[in-house]
Amino acid sequence: MNVQLEAGWKAALQEEFDKPYFGKIADFLKSEITAGKTIYPPGKQIFNAFEHTHLDNVKVVIIGQDPYHNPGQAMGLSFSVPDGVKPPPSLMNIFKEMQTDLGIDPPSSGDLTKWADQGVLLLNASLTVEANQPMSHSQLGWHIFTDEVIRLVSKEKANVVFILWGKFAQNKEVLIDATKHRIIKSAHPSPLSAYNGFFGSAPFSKTNSWLQEQGIQPIDWSL
């Protein structure tokens, strides 16, 4: 797998790319594609989050679990779908909470690239998935890599907001130095749990308040 990354990420993560587990990920993906399997997101978008949010610019990290596994949805940014694709239920609930929290009307597009370009690292724990097979690559080794990304951001940066929605994301809290970062936790925006603490959690205003307190430009959450 020829990983093309923004220079800051590539330098910081080079040791990971050289480790055996990462080679196994690359070999597996190549063999699956050769066998005719459909893998999401498309190859050039697997590392999309790192392309749009450079290491030097990370202000916020939103941790997702798995890329979307239906056709046309996954684009390498957690929770995001390309323009023109109907936002899935969790993303619609994110937009509902954004409206309640900030008064921003739900956008017509589910493309969150604007957030990523402002410093919101939209990081899925697994960076690939087989079509129509949720969590199919969760044991592939991606979690080793993305856990290292979280550790790296925690170590190298200061005053980053980590937004942890649901138990899976909250398990990553042990990787984060809470003495120099802000951690915001709530239920997941999934329809199964959104009413159990996601709605009303105000993550967007809390994030911006923290950033402003640290003298950091807040995020324009409108899309």
C-alpha positions as CSV (number, residue, x, y, z in Angstrom):
1,M,0.0,0.0,0.0
2,N,1.6,3.2,-1.2
3,V,0.5,5.6,1.5
4,Q,0.4,9.2,0.3
5,L,0.1,11.4,3.4
6,E,0.6,15.0,4.3
7,A,4.2,15.4,5.3
8,G,3.6,16.0,9.1
9,W,1.6,12.8,9.5
10,K,3.9,10.8,7.3
11,A,7.0,11.7,9.3
12,A,5.2,11.1,12.6
13,L,3.7,7.8,11.6
14,Q,6.5,6.4,9.5
15,E,7.5,3.8,12.2
16,E,3.9,2.4,12.0
17,F,4.0,2.0,8.3
18,D,7.2,0.0,8.6
19,K,5.8,-2.4,11.2
20,P,4.8,-5.9,10.2
21,Y,1.1,-5.5,11.1
22,F,0.8,-2.6,8.6
23,G,2.3,-4.7,5.9
24,K,-0.3,-7.4,6.7
25,I,-3.1,-4.8,6.3
26,A,-1.7,-3.8,2.9
27,D,-1.3,-7.4,1.7
28,F,-4.8,-8.3,2.9
29,L,-6.4,-5.4,1.1
30,K,-4.6,-6.2,-2.1
31,S,-5.6,-9.8,-2.0
32,E,-9.2,-8.9,-1.3
33,I,-9.4,-6.5,-4.3
34,T,-7.6,-9.0,-6.5
35,A,-10.3,-11.6,-5.5
36,G,-13.0,-9.2,-6.6
37,K,-14.1,-7.9,-3.2
38,T,-15.4,-4.3,-3.0
39,I,-13.7,-2.3,-0.3
40,Y,-14.8,1.0,1.1
41,P,-13.8,3.8,1.0
42,P,-12.2,3.9,-2.4
43,G,-8.4,3.5,-2.2
44,K,-7.5,7.1,-2.6
45,Q,-9.8,8.1,0.2
46,I,-8.6,5.6,2.9
47,F,-6.4,8.3,4.4
48,N,-8.7,11.2,3.6
49,A,-8.9,12.4,7.2
50,F,-5.2,12.9,7.3
51,E,-5.1,14.7,4.0
52,H,-7.7,17.3,5.1
53,T,-6.6,17.7,8.7
54,H,-2.9,18.1,8.9
55,L,-1.2,17.2,12.1
56,D,-0.1,20.8,12.8
57,N,-3.8,21.9,12.4
58,V,-5.6,19.4,14.6
59,K,-8.0,21.1,17.0
60,V,-10.7,18.5,17.5
61,V,-10.8,14.7,17.1
62,I,-14.2,13.0,16.5
63,I,-13.8,9.2,16.8
64,G,-16.0,6.9,14.8
65,Q,-15.9,3.1,14.7
66,D,-16.2,1.8,11.1
67,P,-16.6,3.2,7.6
68,Y,-20.0,3.1,6.1
69,H,-20.4,-0.2,4.2
70,N,-23.2,0.7,1.7
71,P,-22.3,1.9,-1.8
72,G,-21.3,5.5,-2.2
73,Q,-21.3,6.5,1.5
74,A,-17.8,6.0,2.8
75,M,-15.3,8.8,2.0
76,G,-12.6,8.4,4.7
77,L,-14.0,10.9,7.2
78,S,-15.9,9.5,10.2
79,F,-19.7,10.1,10.0
80,S,-19.4,12.0,6.7
81,V,-20.9,11.1,3.3
82,P,-20.2,12.7,-0.1
83,D,-22.3,15.5,-1.3
84,G,-25.5,14.2,-2.9
85,V,-25.7,11.1,-0.7
86,K,-28.5,11.0,1.8
87,P,-27.1,11.5,5.4
88,P,-27.5,8.3,7.4
89,P,-29.5,8.4,10.7
90,S,-26.6,9.0,13.0
91,L,-25.4,11.9,10.9
92,M,-29.0,13.3,10.8
93,N,-29.0,13.2,14.6
94,I,-25.7,15.0,14.7
95,F,-27.3,17.7,12.6
96,K,-30.3,17.8,14.9
97,E,-28.1,18.3,17.9
98,M,-26.1,21.0,16.1
99,Q,-29.4,22.8,15.4
100,T,-30.4,22.6,19.1
101,D,-26.9,23.5,20.3
102,L,-26.0,26.3,17.9
103,G,-29.2,27.2,16.0
104,I,-27.7,26.0,12.7
105,D,-30.3,24.5,10.4
106,P,-29.5,21.0,9.2
107,P,-27.6,21.1,6.0
108,S,-28.7,19.5,2.7
109,S,-25.3,17.8,2.3
110,G,-23.7,15.3,4.7
111,D,-20.2,16.1,3.5
112,L,-18.2,17.2,6.6
113,T,-15.0,18.1,4.6
114,K,-15.5,21.7,5.8
115,W,-15.0,20.6,9.4
116,A,-11.9,18.5,8.5
117,D,-10.3,21.5,6.7
118,Q,-10.7,23.6,9.8
119,G,-8.9,21.1,12.0
120,V,-11.5,18.5,13.0
121,L,-9.9,15.1,12.6
122,L,-12.7,12.8,11.6
123,L,-11.1,9.5,12.5
124,N,-12.6,6.0,12.2
125,A,-11.0,3.3,14.3
126,S,-11.0,1.0,11.2
127,L,-10.1,2.7,7.9
128,T,-11.6,0.2,5.6
129,V,-14.6,-2.2,5.4
130,E,-15.9,-4.8,3.0
131,A,-19.1,-3.8,1.1
132,N,-22.2,-4.8,3.0
133,Q,-20.2,-6.4,5.8
134,P,-20.1,-4.0,8.8
135,M,-17.0,-4.4,11.1
136,S,-15.5,-6.8,8.6
137,H,-12.0,-5.2,9.0
138,S,-12.2,-4.5,12.7
139,Q,-9.7,-7.2,13.5
140,L,-7.4,-6.4,10.6
141,G,-4.9,-4.3,12.6
142,W,-6.4,-0.8,11.8
143,H,-7.1,-0.3,15.5
144,I,-3.4,-0.6,16.3
145,F,-2.7,2.2,13.8
146,T,-5.5,4.5,14.8
147,D,-4.8,4.1,18.5
148,E,-1.3,5.2,17.7
149,V,-2.7,8.2,15.9
150,I,-4.7,9.2,19.0
151,R,-1.7,8.7,21.3
152,L,0.3,10.8,18.9
153,V,-2.1,13.7,18.9
154,S,-2.4,13.5,22.6
155,K,1.4,13.6,23.0
156,E,2.4,16.1,20.4
157,K,-0.5,18.6,20.6
158,A,-2.0,20.6,23.4
159,N,-5.6,21.8,24.0
160,V,-7.2,19.5,21.6
161,V,-10.9,18.6,22.1
162,F,-11.6,14.9,21.9
163,I,-15.3,14.1,21.2
164,L,-16.1,10.6,22.3
165,W,-19.6,9.4,21.3
166,G,-20.7,6.0,22.6
167,K,-18.9,3.3,24.6
168,F,-16.5,2.3,21.8
169,A,-15.1,5.8,21.4
170,Q,-15.0,6.3,25.2
171,N,-12.8,3.3,25.5
172,K,-10.1,5.3,23.7
173,E,-10.0,7.8,26.6
174,V,-7.1,5.9,28.1
175,L,-5.0,7.0,25.2
176,I,-5.6,10.7,25.9
177,D,-3.8,12.9,28.4
178,A,-6.7,14.6,30.1
179,T,-4.4,17.1,31.9
180,K,-3.8,19.0,28.7
181,H,-6.8,18.2,26.5
182,R,-10.6,18.5,26.8
183,I,-12.6,15.3,26.6
184,I,-16.3,15.5,25.8
185,K,-18.3,12.3,26.2
186,S,-21.9,11.4,25.6
187,A,-24.1,8.7,24.1
188,H,-23.7,7.8,20.5
189,P,-25.8,9.7,17.9
190,S,-27.2,6.4,16.6
191,P,-31.1,6.2,16.7
192,L,-30.6,3.4,19.2
193,S,-28.9,5.6,21.8
194,A,-29.3,9.3,20.8
195,Y,-32.1,9.9,23.3
196,N,-30.0,8.4,26.1
197,G,-27.7,11.3,26.4
198,F,-26.6,12.5,23.0
199,F,-29.4,14.9,22.4
200,G,-28.8,17.9,24.7
201,S,-25.1,17.2,25.2
202,A,-24.1,20.4,23.3
203,P,-20.8,19.1,22.0
204,F,-20.4,21.9,19.5
205,S,-20.8,24.8,21.8
206,K,-18.7,23.1,24.5
207,T,-15.9,22.5,21.9
208,N,-15.9,26.1,20.8
209,S,-16.0,27.5,24.3
210,W,-12.9,25.4,25.2
211,L,-11.0,26.5,22.1
212,Q,-11.8,30.1,22.7
213,E,-10.7,29.9,26.3
214,Q,-7.3,28.6,25.0
215,G,-7.0,31.4,22.5
216,I,-7.7,29.1,19.6
217,Q,-9.9,29.9,16.6
218,P,-13.3,28.1,17.1
219,I,-14.8,25.8,14.5
220,D,-17.4,27.1,12.1
221,W,-19.8,24.1,12.3
222,S,-22.1,25.4,9.6
223,L,-22.0,23.4,6.3
